[in-house]
Amino acid sequence: MAANRKGEIRVTLEKSVAGQLKSIIASVRGLGLRRRHHTVTVADTAENRGMIRAARHLVKVENA
C-alpha cells in the first residue's frame, strides 16, 4: 500500500451495514469495504465521493 499518494482517500468502515438500505450496502461494497474496521485506499473521484456520501454515517474518511 502506498503512503501519502496525491489524489487518494483512505476509507474505513466504522459501523455495520446490517439494517441499511440495499443502495447503501451496495455503495459500501463498491468502495471495497468488506467488514467493520476494514480500511481501503480509493482514488479521489466524483464516483467514489458519491459512494462515500451515501454511507457517510458508517465510514470514516482520511487523506491517504
N, C-alpha and C positions, 0 to 999 in steps of 0.2 A: 504494500500500500504506500503510495507516495504521500509525503508530508508537505503541507503548505503549497499545494498547486493552485495557481490562479484559476478562477472560474469553476471551482468545485465547492460542494457543500457537504458537510457530514450530517447525517440524519440518524437519530436514534429513536426506536420505538419505546416509549416510556410506559404506555398503558396498553392493556389488552384490547384486541379488536372484537372481543365477544360482545354480542348485542348491538353492534354497529350496523348501519345500512350497508347493503351489498356494494354500493358505489364507493363508500369509504374504505371498505375492506379491499376492494379492487385497487384503489389508489395506493394503499399501504403495500400491497403485493407488487404493484407496478414499480414502486421505488426499490424493490428488492428486499424489503424487510420481512423476516420470517417469524420472529418470536420477540417477546419483550426483551428489552436491553440489547437487541441486535443493532449494530451500527453499520451503515454503509456510506460510501462516498459517491455522490452523484454529480453530474455536470450541472452547472448553474444555468438552466434553460427555462424558458417560459412554461414548457410542458411539465417539468419536474416541480417548478414552483407552484403550479396549479394543483398538483397532487399533494404537495406539502400543505397547501392552504386548505384542501378538503379535509385533511386529517390533522390539522394544527392542534387540536385538543388532545392528541395522542402522541405526538412526536416532539422531540427536542432538536433544534437546528443550530449548527455551529458552522463557522467558516472552516474550510479544510486547510 
